[in-house]
Amino acid sequence: MEEHASKKLGLFALIAMVIGSMIGGGAFNLISDMGSSAGGLAIIIGWIITGIGMIALGFSFQNLTTMEPDLDGGIFNYAKEGFGDYMGFNSAWGYWVSAFLGNVAYGTLLMTSVGVFIPTFKGGNNIPSIIVASILLWGVHFLILRGVQSATFINTVVTIAKMIPIFVFIVLLVVSFNFDTFMAGFYGMTKGVSNGFDFGNVMSQVKSTMLVTLWVFIGIEGAVVFSSRAKKRSDVGKATVLGLISVLIVYMLITILAQGVIEQGKIADLANPSMGTVMAAIVGKWGAYFINIGLIISVLGAWLGWTLLAGEVPYLAAKDNLFPEWFAKENENHAPVNSLLITNILVQLFFLTLIFTDKAYNFAFSLASSAILIPYAFSAFYQVKYSAEHKLGGKQLFIGIIASIYSVWLVYAAGLEYLLLTMILYFPGIMVYQKVQKANNKPITSTDKILFVGLTILAIIGVYFMVSGKITVF
């Protein structure tokens, strides 16, 4: 028991877990993902909304981790504690789906980046790309089986390494920033001409940035998920807030300063990763190679971090009787062996779809972002409920309300298309949940049955829209 206790995670490892999980591949394409359809003003407003919402969510995690120390892996336990077993299950299920879809996106983006140097892998969706991505997938798998602490140490090293090219890029953006270029596209541009200020148009641009900003902040809960492995419980909340604020500053600098280097009307035409294209415009072709090396390191690190998260949540959910008991098995190194196995088999199957589409990355990250909305929302809702029930005062209640409003706004910003697609992903969970409840001699409540019906209807509508072409998957 002492040996296992000595392998607990310290504050720095937890911060690296948060930063490493958030800064993956999305950061390197953030300039075009946001700037192609939004001018400087909309981007600033988008980051203000995201910053307020995410900081409120981060403080919610910090507070709940402190006040509810027994709720390990709280990202789903908060939903269970506040709103019952089925909501807890759905939060765990949604988080798991989001995590392994995120890994599919990382695998796609990694091979696209390698294709910059080795033409055989160009595009990232051909057979050689799938073979190499699969080898890396199972390499990460066996690394984690050696022990979570070993994997988190490597994640810390990789997180430091991938921040170097990002900081160099930000410095060069500051040096190259042109205020006239920035102001020309401040309100957005059409055919190279400023649109001028129009409130409706600006808010439409803001809405277009929301799913992107959510994708690049997924991972804020990294320390919370590993709370059972932390040396000090108080470090979990500190790591969450410190990691979040650090990443927010980096993202704002990248996206806002870039609009003073590349005219907004031309950002949509930037090749991926857009950070590399902008770097090449500043310093020449070597800049693109420099950024792509950073991207490869970054994606490998994020892939490792998210494989850790994807394996940990079903494992913890099984220990809490929300997932089948089979997921709770661990090996002699205390790694969640069965949970990791099924997770990576699913990622492998999704890799095979890359043969048929060149848009797998965008689809995977959009669905991953959408699937995680329920776990985030119910964590925020529980912050409100807990604060009200325990009379924690106006500050904690206010934080919960802001985080809840932000969560609901994200569902709206994601749009009906992704809500329906996400319900298709949640639908198989109904059968799994029924099996788990039966195994644990727990009843299916009338509320559960009503939710089953509602989710089933939405999933059927989603399938119909896909088949009829009203929703374009790829």
TAPEBEL-V745800 format. One record per residue. N is the residue number from 1. OMEGA is omega as a letter, one per 20 degrees, with the letter a starting at -180 (none if undefined). Layout:
N;OMEGA  N;OMEGA
This chain:
1;r  2;a  3;r  4;a  5;a  6;a  7;r  8;a  9;r  10;a  11;a  12;r  13;r  14;r  15;r  16;r  17;r  18;a  19;a  20;r  21;a  22;a  23;r  24;r  25;a  26;a  27;a  28;r  29;a  30;a  31;a  32;r  33;r  34;a  35;a  36;a  37;a  38;r  39;a  40;a  41;a  42;r  43;r  44;r  45;r  46;r  47;r  48;r  49;a  50;a  51;r  52;a  53;a  54;r  55;r  56;r  57;r  58;r  59;r  60;r  61;a  62;a  63;a  64;r  65;r  66;a  67;a  68;a  69;a  70;a  71;r  72;a  73;a  74;a  75;r  76;a  77;r  78;r  79;r  80;a  81;a  82;a  83;r  84;a  85;a  86;r  87;r  88;r  89;a  90;r  91;r  92;a  93;a  94;r  95;r  96;r  97;r  98;a  99;a  100;r  101;r  102;r  103;r  104;r  105;a  106;r  107;r  108;a  109;r  110;a  111;r  112;r  113;r  114;r  115;r  116;a  117;a  118;a  119;r  120;a  121;a  122;a  123;r  124;a  125;r  126;a  127;r  128;r  129;a  130;r  131;a  132;r  133;a  134;r  135;r  136;r  137;a  138;r  139;r  140;r  141;a  142;r  143;a  144;r  145;r  146;r  147;a  148;a  149;r  150;a  151;a  152;r  153;r  154;r  155;r  156;r  157;a  158;r  159;r  160;a  161;a  162;r  163;a  164;r  165;r  166;r  167;r  168;a  169;a  170;r  171;r  172;r  173;r  174;a  175;a  176;a  177;r  178;a  179;r  180;r  181;r  182;a  183;a  184;a  185;a  186;a  187;a  188;a  189;r  190;a  191;r  192;a  193;a  194;r  195;a  196;a  197;r  198;a  199;a  200;a  201;r  202;a  203;r  204;r  205;r  206;a  207;a  208;a  209;a  210;a  211;r  212;a  213;r  214;a  215;a  216;r  217;r  218;a  219;r  220;a  221;a  222;a  223;a  224;a  225;a  226;a  227;a  228;a  229;a  230;r  231;a  232;a  233;a  234;r  235;a  236;r  237;r  238;a  239;a  240;a  241;a  242;r  243;a  244;a  245;r  246;a  247;r  248;r  249;r  250;a  251;a  252;a  253;a  254;a  255;a  256;a  257;a  258;a  259;r  260;r  261;r  262;r  263;a  264;a  265;a  266;a  267;a  268;a  269;a  270;r  271;r  272;i  273;a  274;r  275;r  276;r  277;r  278;r  279;r  280;r  281;a  282;a  283;a  284;a  285;a  286;r  287;r  288;r  289;r  290;a  291;a  292;r  293;r  294;r  295;r  296;r  297;a  298;a  299;r  300;r  301;a  302;r  303;r  304;a  305;a  306;r  307;r  308;a  309;a  310;r  311;a  312;a  313;r  314;r  315;r  316;r  317;r  318;r  319;a  320;r  321;r  322;r  323;r  324;a  325;a  326;a  327;a  328;a  329;r  330;r  331;a  332;r  333;r  334;r  335;a  336;a  337;a  338;r  339;r  340;a  341;a  342;r  343;a  344;r  345;r  346;r  347;r  348;r  349;r  350;r  351;a  352;r  353;a  354;r  355;a  356;a  357;r  358;a  359;a  360;a  361;a  362;a  363;a  364;a  365;r  366;r  367;r  368;r  369;a  370;a  371;a  372;a  373;a  374;r  375;r  376;a  377;a  378;r  379;r  380;r  381;a  382;r  383;r  384;a  385;a  386;a  387;r  388;a  389;a  390;r  391;a  392;r  393;a  394;a  395;a  396;r  397;r  398;r  399;r  400;r  401;r  402;r  403;r  404;r  405;r  406;r  407;r  408;r  409;r  410;r  411;r  412;a  413;r  414;r  415;a  416;a  417;a  418;r  419;a  420;r  421;r  422;r  423;r  424;r  425;r  426;a  427;a  428;r  429;r  430;a  431;a  432;a  433;r  434;r  435;a  436;a  437;r  438;a  439;a  440;r  441;r  442;a  443;r  444;a  445;r  446;r  447;r  448;a  449;r  450;r  451;r  452;a  453;a  454;a  455;a  456;r  457;a  458;r  459;r  460;r  461;r  462;r  463;r  464;r  465;r  466;a  467;a  468;r  469;r  470;r  471;r  472;a  473;a  474;none
